[in-house]
Amino acid sequence: MRLSAAAVRERLEAALHGWRRFARWLRHWMPRGLYARSLLIIILPMVILQSVVAFVFMERHWQLVTQRLSTAVTRDIAAIIDMIESFPQGVEEAEIVRIARERLALNIAVEPGTELPPPRPKPFFNILDEILSEEIREQIRRPFWIDTVGDSNLVEIRIRLDGKVLRVYARRNQTYASNTHIFLLWMVGTSLVLIAISILFLRGQIRPILALARAAESFGKGQRTEDFAPRGAEEVRRAGLAFILMRERIERQIEQRTAMLTGVSHDLRTILTRFKLQLALAGDGPELEGLSNDVADMQTMLEGYLAFARGESEEDVGTVSLSAFFRKLAAEAELHGCAFSSEIHGEDEVLARPNAFARLLGNLVSNAMRYAKSVRVTAENRGKWLVITVDDDGPGIPEEAREDVFKPFFRLDAARNLNASGTGLGLAIALDIARSHGGGITLSESPMGGLRATVRLPA
């Protein structure tokens, strides 16, 4: 029956959906670290190979050897039965016992007038019991009873003859490949030794990669990484050397920009100082009030521009007390007539660049105080991340503009008075500082009705 194109497409989509579910399940349970994945790459093929070898050995070699040994013992027992039935009763029975013991390594006894014991329960997995029973059924074709269970070195076989029972004791290694466990022990032991050696060498190869990752992470947070040196394999050394060259280029660029900004700020501040001096000498006339305000605005804008361009990358990392900083914010809110509350969950101290951290939260809280009557700050310092949320009851920011407010010089209002609306750099500076610490800032709607700013930094 031919399927329509729609049916074929549905089956393909179902198969693709099943494959995607399996891939998601596999990704969920697979280890995420490079060290664990490398161990899995080494160990998994070894386990699969040994499983295949062990299965083939059990299925082929072990079973074949056991079958041949059981066949040989069964033939010897069949020959003894033929001798017992061929000679007159009781005439040569002692001689047959001697031949079986000396030539065939079998201890036999003929017990007249006895019956076979009741059948014993079959073991769940015993290749000897299965193969030996099959050989006795095919070659001797008489009722029998065998005992192969246990750790005894002997296997007992009882066969019912005419009016008597032949009891045979054979060594287990005559009927069974008993040295198989040696092969398994050698295989497993060798594998464990190889895995241990692989783990030692793999740790040595992974350690330089982890050092490179830590150095890159520290550099991304603005911390110093002078103690990093490329080690390991050639590819890892090349990656480490590329990181060092990249770090040096970035540091040179920052130094050049800082030097240029220092010169620019010195020149501009000199001019502004000259303006202020001339205005001071000119007196306090009402016609000069506008010019004085313009000079003050220029001073404010200049400081904001330089702070944004310079950043705080040259500052060293230190310990910052959240409670002490929140007390400063509360004092500032009191001066602005704004209700302020704060909560700290977890550790009070965090590692950050103190001035940059103060500027980051100061800009966010200052913006909230400017437009809201109540501000609440909550800090979660547990685990690997520090999460600080700033909630207010102000007018908030439209959702379509929450990405644009982080752009330099972007302002939501159209006010002409730059002192009232700022220079449009507060959030841009805050985001730049957060990213330099390895984190970020997101804006959302606050439960208080205004705006929520969420700062997420590595702890």
N, C-alpha and C positions, 0 to 999 in steps of 0.2 A: 504494500500500500504506500503510495507516494504521499509525502507530506506537503502541505502548502507552504509558501514562503513565509506566511505569518506564523505558522506552527514552528517552522525551523528557527525563525527569529526568536520566538518565545523560549524555545529550548536552549538556544545559545545564551539568551539573557539570563535564564535560570542557572545554567552552568557557570556563567561568569559571576553571578551574584553569590553562588556557593563558594566559588574560588576566592572571591573577595572576603567573604566571612572567614574562611579558613586562614587567609593571609592575615587578617586582623587578629584572629585568635593566636596565630603563631607569633606575631609581633608582640602581643601582650605578654606571652609567656617566655619569649626569648630574653636572655640577659641584655642589658643596655650598655654595660661597660666594655671597653676594648679588651681588657684583661680576661674577663669571663668569656667573651665571644671567641677570643683566640684559644683559650683552653678548650672550648667546645669544638672548635675546628680541629684541634689535635686529638681530643679524646674520642669524639663521636666516630670518625672513620676507623680508629683502632678497635673500638668496641664492635662496630659492625663487621669488620674483617674477622675478628676473633670469633664472633658469633657464627659467621658463615663457616669458618674453618672447623669450629667445634661441632656444628651440626653435620657437616660433611663427614667428619671423623666418626661421630657417633653413628650416623646413618650408614656409612660405608665400611670403614675399617673395623670399628668396634663390633658392629653387628656381624660382619663377615667372619672375623676371627672367632667370635663366640659360636657362631653357627658351625664352623668347621671343627672346633674342639668338641662341641656337643655331639656332632655327627660321629666323630671318632670314638668317644666314650660309649655312645649308643651301639655302635658296631661291636665293640668289645663285649658289651652286655649281651647282645644278640648271639655272639659266638659262644659265650658261657652257657646261655640257655640251650643252644643246640647241643653242646657237649653233655649237659645234664640230661637232656631228653634222649640222647643217642646211646649213652652207656646204661648198663643195668642198674636198677635202683640200689643205691648204697654201696656199690662196688668201687667206683672211682671218684666218689664225691670229695674225699679228702685231697686227692690229687688235683681235682679241678680247683679247689680252694687255694692250693699251693700255687698252681700255674697263674691263677688270677692275681694273687698277691705279688709274686715274684716277677712275672712277665708283663702284666697289664697294670700293676700298681693299683689294684682294686681289692678291697676287703669285702668278701661275700660270705653270706651264711644262708643256708637253706633251712627254713622253718616249716616242717610239715604240720598240717592241720590248723593253720592260722589263717586269718582273714586280713584284708587291707583295712587300715584305720579309716575313719571318716575323712572326707576331703577337707583340706585346710582352706581358709579364705585366700583368694589370690591377691598378691600384692598389687598396689596401684601402678607402680612402675618397676618392673624387674625383667629385664631382657633375657636373663638366664632362664627364669621359670617358663617364659613363653617359648623360647627356642628349643629348650630341652624337652618340654612336653610335646611339641610338634614333632621332633625327631623320634621320640619313643612311639608316638602314635603311627608314624609312617613306617618305621623299620620293625618294631616288635609286634605291634597290633595286639596287645593284651592289656587287661586292666592294670593300672599302675597308680602309684602314689609317690609323690616327691616332696622333699623339704629343702627349699633353697633360701628360705628366709633367715635372716640373722647374720651375725658376724663370724660364724664358725668357719673354720677352714675346710670342713667336710660338707659334702652334699649327699643326702640320703635318698636312695631310690628303692622302692619296693614294687615288685612285679608279681602278679598272681599267676602261678602255674597250675597244673592239674593236682589238686589236693595239697598244695604247699605254696609258700611265698618265698621268693628269692629277694633277700635284702642285700643291697649293694651300697658300700660307702666309697665315694670317690673324692679325691682332693678337689677343692673348688677351682684351683688354677688349671685343672685338666679339662674343665668344661666351660671356663669363663675367662675372658680377657681381663684379669684382675688388676693389671698395672695401668689401666686407663687413667686413674686419678693422678698418677705421676705426670702424665702428659698435661692434664688440665692444670695441675699445680705449677708446673714449669711455665705454661702459657700465661696464667694469671700473674704469677710472680714476676716474670719478665715484663709483662705489660705495666705492672705497678712501678717497677724500677724505671722503665722508659718514661712513664708519665711524670714521675718525680723529677727526672732529669729535664724533661721538657718544661716543667713548671719553673725550675730554677733558671734555665736559659731564657724562658719567656718573660719572667720578672725582670731580668736584666735588660731585655729589649723594650719592655713597656715603660720602665722607669724614666728613660729620657723623654718619652712622649708625654708622660704625666708632668714632668718638670717643665716642658715647653708649654703645656696647657696652663699650668699654674702661673708661669711667667706672663703669658698673654692675658690671663684673667687679672693678675695684679696690675699690669700696665693699663688695662682697660679701666680699672678702678682708680687710676692715678697714683698707685703705689710704686715705689722704686724696685727695680729688678736688676741691680748691678751684679748680683751673685749668680746670675744665670750663665751657663756655658754650654754650648752644643756638645752632646755626647750621643753614643749609640751607633746605629747603622748609618750608612752613608746618606740615605734618604732623610733620616731624622736629623742628621747634622746639617744637611742642606736647608731643611725647613727651619732649624734653629738659627742658622746664619742669616737666612732671609728675614726672620723675625728681628734679629739684632739690627740689621741694616735698616729695616723699616722703622724700628724704634728710634734709631739715631737720626733718620731723616725727619721724623715727626718732631723730635726734640729740637733739632736745628731750626725747623720751621717755627716752632713755638718761641724759641729764643729770638729769632729774627723779628717775629711779629711783636714780641714784648719790647725789644729794643726800639723798634720803630714807633710803637705806641708811647713808649716813655718819652721819646723825643717830641712826638706830636703833642702829647699832653703838656710837656714843659713849655713848648712854644705857645700853645693856646692859653694855658693858664697865665703865662706872662702877659699876653695881650689883655686877657680879662682883668688881671690885676691892674694893668695900666688904665683900663676903662673905669674900674672902681675908684682908682686914685683921682682921675680927672673929675669923676662925678662928685667925689667927696670935696674936692677943691672948688667945684662950681657952686656948692651950697645945697640947700634943701628946697629949692623952688618947685612949685607944682608942675611946671613944664618939664622938669627932669624926672618926675615920678615914673612915667611910662618907660623912659630909658633905663632907669634903675631896675624896674621889673624885668625888662628884656634881658639885661645882663645877668640877673639872678636865674632866669629861665635858661639862658645859655650855659651857666655854670651847672645847673641841674642836668641838662641834657648831656653835657660833656662828661660828667661823672657817670651817667648811665651808659653812654656809648663805650667809654673806656672799660667799665666793669664788664659789659657784655663781650667785648672783643678780647680783653685780657683773660677773663676767667680766673679760676683759682688753681690751675694745674701745677703751679710751682709750690703750692703749700704742702707740707708734710701731713701724713695721717696721724691723728691723735684720738684721744678718748673724749667723747661728748656725753654730758649728763642730760638726759631728756627732761628730767624734773626741773633742773636748774634753768634750762632754756625755756621751758613752758612757763616758769614763774616770770621770766623777763617778758614773755608775750602777754601774760596776764596784766603786768604793770603797764605795758604799752596800750592794751585794750582799755584799761581804766582811764588813761589820758584821753583816748578817743571817745569815751562814753559808750563803749560797746561791751556787752555781756560776753564773758569768755569762760569756758570750762575745758578741762583736759583730763584724760585718763591714760594710764600706762599699764599695759598687760605684758608681763614678762620682765626681762632685764632692763635696768634703768640706763646703763651705759652702752654706747655703741662706738664702733670704730669708723671715723670719717674725718674729712678735712674740716676742722672746726669752723673757720670763717666761711667756707663755701656752704657747709651745712646750715649755718645760721642764715646766710643769704637766701638759700633755697626755701626754707620754711618761712623766713621773714617775708619774702615776696608773696608767697601764697596767702599767709595770714593777713598781711597788709591789704592785699586786694579784697579779701573777704571783709575786713573791717571797714573798708572804704564804702562798700555798697550794702552791708548788712548791719542789723542791730544785735545779732547774737551769733557767736562763733563757737564751735566745739571741735577740739582736736583730740584724736584717739590714736595711740601708738600700740602696735602689736609687734613685740620683739621676741619671737619664739622661733626656734629652728634656724633655718639658713637665711631668712629674709626679715627685713624690718619694713613693716607696712604702716604708714601714717596717713590718716584720713582727716581732711579739713572740711567740715560741714558748716554751712551758713544758711540763714533765712532770707538772703537777698533775692534780687530779681533773677539770678542765674544767667546761664548762657544758652542760646538756642543750640539744639543738637547739631545743626548743619554748620555751626561756626566753632565747634569745640576743637577742631583740628587747626583752624586758621589762627586762633588766638595765641598759639605757640610760635607763630612766625614773627620775626623781628619787625617792629614798627607797626604792627597791626593793632587797631583799636576799634572796639565795637561802637563807641559813641562818635559823634561828629563834632564834638566840642572844639572850639577854637582855643580855649584856655588850656594849654598843655600842662599847667600846674594842676588843673582839676582832673584831667584824664590821664596824665602820665605820658611817658615817651613810647609806650608800646613795647617795652623790653623786659618787663618784670617776669612774665611767664616764659619768655624765650630764655632768659638767664637761668630761671629755675629748671627748665627742661635740660639745658646744657649741663648744669651742675649734676642733675640726677643721672644723666647718661655718662658723665665722666666718672661717676661712682659705680657704673655697671647696672643702673636701674632705669626707671622711667616714671612718667606721670600720666595719669588718665583722668578725664573729667566725666562726671555723670550727674544724674539728678540726686539731690540730697533728700533724706527723709525729713529734714527740717523745712523743706519747701524751696530751698535755693539750690546752690551748686555744691557738689562734692568733688574735691580734688584728692586723688589717691596717689601717694608717693610710695614706690616699691624699690627698696635698696637692698643689696646683699648685706647680711649681718656680719 
